[in-house]
């Protein structure tokens, strides 16, 4: 299993929003500057999180983003589902699995069990578990 950069950033953004006053919106510009995430990439992530009901957005001069639910109500599974997929083991969905050995695979059932166990772990971990403490200073962009 590999965490994509997009999913990694989604967790970072959610943890950042979780530390803020729930009634105070954070603009995409502010989040991008504070976390050092490229603006366009962040906007795409926030859009996916919004479609999944994990962040709420408001347009206008006082607009921005905030968590749509309490941090303790947003599971890791919710985040994976919003950004990438909750699919950890490809063969758990035989209709989309391209493995030519699926019909005679000796480990398909243990892999299904592994998937169920991982899903249960991620169902029980929440954004509240990511609380790193007080907000840090904005990240300085490195010139490459």
N, C-alpha and C positions, 0 to 999 in steps of 0.2 A: 504494500500500500504506500502510495506517495501523495503527500499533500501538495496540491498545486499552489503556485504563487497567489493566484486569485483567491483561493480558499484561505490561505494563510492571512492575506490582507483583510479578508472579510472578518476573521476572528479578531485581528488587531483593531479594526474599525469598531466592531461591536463592543470590545473591551473598553475602548476610548469613550464611546457614547455612554456606556454603563457607568462610568465614573463621573459623568456630568449631571448637573441638575436636570431632572426629567422634563421640566417645563421650559428649558432653554434649548433652542434649536442651534445646531452647528452647521455652518455653511460648508459646502463641498470645498471651497477655497481654504477655509480654516482647517478642516480635517486634513486636506492634502498637505498644507504647509506644516501642520503640527506633526504629522506622522511620516512625512517624506514620501508619500505615495503620489505617483503621477496623476494629475487631475483627471484626464480622460479615462484612465484605468479605474480610478476611484469612482467616477460617475457611473461607470458600467456595473461595478460591484454594488453600489448603493441602489441602483435600479433593480438588480436581481434581488437584493435583500428586501426592497420595498414590495416587489411583486409577491414575495413569499410571506409578507406580513410581519417581517422581523424589524423593519424600520418604518417610521412614518415620515412623510415629507410634507412641507408646506411651502408654497411659492410666495414670492413677494419680498419686500424689504426686510421683514422680520422672519423670513422663511429659513428653511434649512432642513436638517434631519435630526431625529431623535429615535430612541428605541420605541417600538410599538408595544412592547410587552416588558415586564420586569425581567432583569437579567436571569433570574432563577427560573423563568418560564421559557427561555430560549435554549433548547438543547443543541448539542453538537450535531445531532442528526438533522435538526432543522437547518442548520447552516450548511452542512454537506449537501442536503437536498436542494437548497436554494442556489448554490454556486456550482457544484459539480454533479455529484450523484452520491447516493447512499450505497452504491454498489461497490463492495470491497473485493468480491470474488466474482469474476465474470460468469462462471458456470452456474451461478444461482438463478440466472434467467436463461434457461435453455433456448427460448425462442430468439434471443439475440446473441447467443454464444456462437462463435465461429470455430470453436475447437473441433477438429475432425475426429477426435478421440472420445467425445462426450458420451456416446452410446456405450462404450466399453471401458469408461474411465473407472479405475479402482478407488479414486479418492474423491469422487464427486460428493458423496454423502458427508464425509468428514469436512469437506470444504463448505458445504451448506451449514453444518453445525458451527464452524468457525465464523461464518458470516453472521449467523444468529447471535453468537456471543459478542462479536464486535458491535453489532447494531444495538444490543442491550447496553453495552458499556457507553456508547455514544448517546443513547437515549437518556442516560442518567447523569451525564456531564452537561453542565450548563455554562452560559456566559458568566454567571456569577462565580464560577470556579476559576475564572481567568483574572480575577481582581489582583492587579499588581501593586496596588497602593495608589498614592497620589500621582496626579498627572505630572509628566516630565516636561522639560523645556522642549520647544519645537526642534525637530531634527534638522540639522544643517545639511543641505544638498551638497554632494561631492561633485566637483567638476572632473569629468573624465576626459 
